[in-house]
Amino acid sequence: MHLYNFFLFFYHSAIRLAALWNPKAKAWTTGRKNWEEKIKAKLPFTEKPIWIHCASLGEFEQGRPLIEKIKSENPELPVVLSFYSPSGFEIRKDYPYADLVLYLPADTPANARRWLALLEPKMAYFVKYEFWLNYLFELDRREIPRYLIAGSFRKDQVFFRWYGGLFKRALKRFEKLFVQTESDKNLLENIGITDVIVAGDPRIDRVAAIAENPQKIPVIAELSERAPLLIVGSSWPPEENILNTFLQKNKDVPYSIVIAPHDISETHLQQIATHLTVPFQRLSAAQTTGLFPDTRVLIVDSIGLLSSIYQYGKIAFIGGGFGTGIHNILEPVVFGLPTLIGSNYRKFPEAITLVRRGGVFAITGEEDFTKQFTALLDPDYYNQAVKINRAFIEENTGATELIFAQTLLL
């Protein structure tokens, strides 16, 4: 434990040093200032709160269905939501279903003691990958129930290495671990951790709920009536470059396209527009002026619409797989869309399963993209992929209800 704390001291010192020039590091450090006063300003809570901790935005989406379930069943029960990363906190700091949203202070023994002494949580949930050892051991010492939800494990993680004894002991501090797959459960049982329940991914409950009542977007509906839609969601330059090359070689492809980039800064939107070789409009302009007769591409220049845009799609191409990892494939999959992704998807259980089954397709570049896109023009091949994706969603809903029943109804 001393070595762990020693490492974290230097790691956090490096972040504070980087804050002198790095905006994200600066947000990380400044956001944690005066955290005790922020908690005290909310005290006293009406009763002991539920504490839910997420690393960032993706993990928040996995914890979100549980938060909203808690609030729907027990609106008087306070919820404290903490984040490790600025990308999660800055976007969800005003989340209406949480009574208090904070950065989690650095994982030191003193911070863990002060945090829990102030909050006095009824129970704590950690989402997917978050294993802060001082907080876990202090929760255990205070006999506060603690759970892991949406857990996802790989055999190359430290828990399964010969030198991972401390982290194995930390996992045993959870009263229950709700994991996504049988493979996760097997890995844990192999190291002696048996309080494991295969619950699935709560995000599936959320996307299924969105799909039942998606927001209507008339301009995109109109474009989809002209030709089937390829939805390029959460794209980065590698996906956009593949698309541009594909369009240059296949000018007459019988599809319209919606590009919803991950980065909607003006600079990036202009870069996308500069490289397109077919007629396009921005979504905001098309909503004002209407679609032009020759428009083939809509560029989405706002946030919050993508999950509903997929309802109009025929095929999806999701970004991130040529970088640090794919973005949310469940949003198109819930509508049955055959989905193309880059090759960096091995950390995402839903992607591994759907690539294996044949509803999601991993590609390595433009040649692969063209080959797979062309294959999906065959109705039988296309319909089989749709069937696979819809079946996956039907099989995997219910994680939120299971976690709620196993923890808050005890």
N, C-alpha and C positions, 0 to 999 in steps of 0.2 A: 504493500500500500504506500510505503514511503517513496518508492520509485515512481509510482503512478502520480503522486502529488508533486514530486520533483519535476516530472515531465510536464505536467499541466502548468506549473509555475512558469517554466520557460516558454511554453506554447502561448500562454496568455500574455506574457511579456512581449513576445514577438508580434502579437496582434496589436498591442498598444503602440509599439514602435511603428508598425506599418500604417497605423492610423494617421501618421504625419503626412502621408501622401495618398493613401488608398481610401476612397470614399466608403467602401463597404466595411473596412476595418474601423474606420472612424465611427460609423453608425453602430457597430458592434460595441465599441467602448463607451460612447456617449449615451447610448440607450440604456446602459446598465447603471448609470450614475443615479444616486438617490433612490435606489429601488426600495429601500426600507420605508422611506417617507411615502412612496407611492402606495405601498400596501397599507400603511397606517392611515392614510387619507380615506381608505375604503372601510376601515374597521369602525365599529364591530359589524361583522356579517350577521344576517338574521339567524343563521345556524352555520355549523361547520361546512366549509365549501368542498366541492369536488375539484381536485387539481388535475388538469390534463396538460401534458407537456409534449410538444412537437419540435422536431428539428427545424423544419422550414415549411414552405407552402404545400409541398406534395404530401407530407405527413399530416399536415392540418386537414387536408381533404379526406384522409383516412379516419381521422378522429372526429371530424365534423358531424357525421351522422349520429354518433353516440352523444355528442354534446346536445344536438337538437332533439334527440330522443329524451335525454334527461330533462331538458327544459319543457318539452311537451307534456311529460308525465308528472314532473315536479317543478313547476315554474318558480316556486319560492326558494328552491335549492340553489345557492350561489355556485357559480362556476368560475374558476381561475384558470386562464389559458396562458401558458408560457411558451416562448420560442427561444431557440438558440441562435437562429440566423436572422439577419436584417431582412432578407427577402421574404420571410414569412411574417415577421412582425409588422413591417411597414405596410404591407397590403392588408393585413387583418387586424390592425390595432383598434379599429372601430367596430369589430365584429359584434353584432347586437345580441347574440346569445351567450356572450361571456360577460360576467360582471366586472372582471378585471383582466386586462391583457398586458403582459409584461415580458421583458427579456428574462431568461433564467440567468441568475448570477453565476459567475464562474464556479466550477465544481470544486470548492475547497471545503474542508471540514467545518470551518467557521461559518461560511455562507450557508451550508446545508442546515446547520443548527439554527441560525438566525431565521432563515426562510421558513422552516417548519414551525419554529416557536411562534412566529407572527401569524402564519396562515392557519395553523392547526387544522389541516385538511381532514375531512371525513375519510377520504381514500385518494389514491393517486393512480393515474394512468399514464404510461409512457407509450409512445406510438412508434412502432416498427423498429427503428434502429437506435433509439436513444437509451444508453446505458451509462448514466453518470453515477459512478460508484459511490462517492460520498453521500449523495442524496439517497441512493438505494439503501446503503447501510444505516443511515440515520432514520429513514422511514422504518426499517426493520427494528431498530433499537427502540423506537417510540411505539411500535406495534400498530402502525397505521397500514391498513390494507393497501397493497400495491399490485398493479396488474400491467402486463404488456399486451397491447392489442395490435392487430395487423402485423404480428411478428413475421420476419422473413430472414432465413438463415442460409448460409452457404458454407460448404465444408472448408473453404480457405480462410474463414474468419478465425480470429484469435481464440474463440471459445473452444475450438476443436484442435488446437495446436498443443504440443507438449508443454509450452511455456505459458499457456492460458489459464493456469489454475485460479488466479485472482478473479478473472472474468467469469469463470465457471461458477465460483462461489457467489458472485454478484447475481448471476441468473437465478441461483437457488433462493435468492431473497424475494423473488416474485411469488405471490401466493398462487397465481395462475398465469400461464402464458397462452394467449389466444393467437394462434399462428395461422398462416394462410393455406398451407398445403400439408399433405401427409409426409412429404419429404422433409419439411421443417420439423415435424414431430419426431420423425425417425432420427434425425441428426441429434436432437436434444436428448432423446431417450438413450442414445448410444453413449452419452456422457453422464447418465444418471439423473437426468431431469425429467420427472414423470408427471408433474402437474401441468400438462399440456393439453389444450383443446384445439382441434382444427375447426376454426370458425369461418375462415375465408377473409376476404378483403371488404371492410365496410364501405369502401368507395363504390362497390358494385350496387349497394343499396341506394346510394345517392344518385348515381347515373340512371338507375332504373326509375327512380322517382322523377327525375328531370324528363326522361323520355315519355313519361305518362302525360306530361303537360308542358311541352316545350314552348318557348316564346315564338310567336309567329313573326317572320321577317319577310314582308311582301316582295321586296326587291329581289331577294335571293330565290324566293319561290318562283318569281317570274323568269329569272335566268334559268332555273332548273326545268322550266317548261319548254324552253328553246332547245335544250340539249341536256343529256345527263351531266351531273356535276362531279368533278374531281375536287375534293376538299383537301387543301394542303394546310394542315393545322399545326400551330406552334412551330412554324418553320424557322430555320436558320439558313445562312448563306449556302451550305452544302446542298440542302434540299431544293433551295431556289435555283441554284446553278444546274442541278439535274433537270429540274422542270424546264428551264430555259433551253437547254440543249435538246431536250425531248421535243419541245415545241418548234424549234428551228428545223428539226429533221422531219417532223410530222405536222406540218401546218394544217392539214385537212382532218386531223383527228376529230371524230364526232363528239367532242366533249366541250363543255364550258368549265371554267375553273374558278374557284374561290381560294385566295391565298390569305391566310390569317397568320401573319408573322408573330413570333414570340416578342420581337422588339418592334414596337410601333412608334419609335422616335421618327421625327421628320426626316432625318438623315437616311435612316434605313428604308423608309417608305419610298424616298426618291431613288435610292439605289435599286430597289425592286422595279420601279417604273422604268428606269433607264434601260434595263436589260431585257424588258419584255418586247417581243417582236410581233405581238398580236394586239388588237384593240382592247383597251382596258379602261376601267373607271375605279375611283375609290368608292367604297361603300357609302360614306357620308355624302359624297356628291351625288351619287345615284339615287339616294333616298330623297334628295332635294329636287333634282332635275328629271329623275326617271332614267331608265336604262336607254342608252343609245342603241339604234338598230344593229350595229355591228359589234357591240361589246361582247368579248369572249372571256374576259377575266375581270373579277371584282377583287380589289385589295381591301381587306378589312383594316380600318384605321382606328378602331376603338376596342376596348376590352369588354368582356362579359357576355359576348354573343356566341362564342365558338361552340359551346355545348349544345346550343339550339340550332346552330347552322347545320350540324350533321344530319338533322332530320331530312334535309333536302338532297343529301348526297347520294352518290352511287358507289364511289370508291374514295377511300381516304389515304392520305400520305402524311404521316406524322413525323414531326421534327425531333431533333436531339440525338438520333441514333448514329450520327457521324461525329458526335462530340462526347459529352459526359454521360449521356444516357437518354433514352426516349422520354418524351412527354406522355401525357395521358392517352392511352389507346382505348380505354374503356368507354370514353365518350362517343367515338364512332362505332365501336363494337356493339354498344347497346342498341343501336339502330340497325344492326346487322351488316354494316359496311365492311366489305373486304378491305383490309388495311395494310399498307406498305410501310415499312420502317427500315431504318439503318441497322447496321450489324451490331451495335452496342446495346443489347437488350437483356443481357444475361442476369442482371440484378432485379429483373421484374418478373415475378412468377406468372402473372397473367400472360405476359408476352411469350414466355417459354412454352406454356401450355398451348396457346393458340397458334404459335408457329408450328409446333409439333402436330397439331390437329389439322391445320390447313385453312384457318380463317384469317390469319395474319401472315405476312410474307416479308422476310428479311432480305434486303438487297445490299449490294456492295457499291453500286454506282449507276450511272445512266444506262448502261447496257442491260444490267439486271432489271432496272426500272421498266425499260421498254419491253423486255421479254415478259415480265410479270403482268404489266398493264395489258399487253396484247392478249395474253392468256385469259385474262378476266373478261375480255370481250365475248368469249364463248359462253352462251347462256347456261349451259349445264355446269361448267366449272364455276362460274360466278354464283349460281344459286346454291351450290354445295357449300361454298365459303360462307354465304349468308346464313345458311342453316346451322353451320358449325358455330358461328358467333352468337346467334340467338340462343342456341342450346346452352352455351357456356354461361350466359347471363342467367338463364332460368335455373341452372344447376347451382349457382353460387350466390344467390341472394339470401338474406337472412342473418348475416353476421352481426348486424347491429342488435337485433332482437335477442340473439343468443348471448352476446356479451352483457347486455343489460340484465337479462334474466339471471345470469350466473354471478353477477356482482352486486347490482343495486337492489335486487329482489331477495337477497339472502336474509 
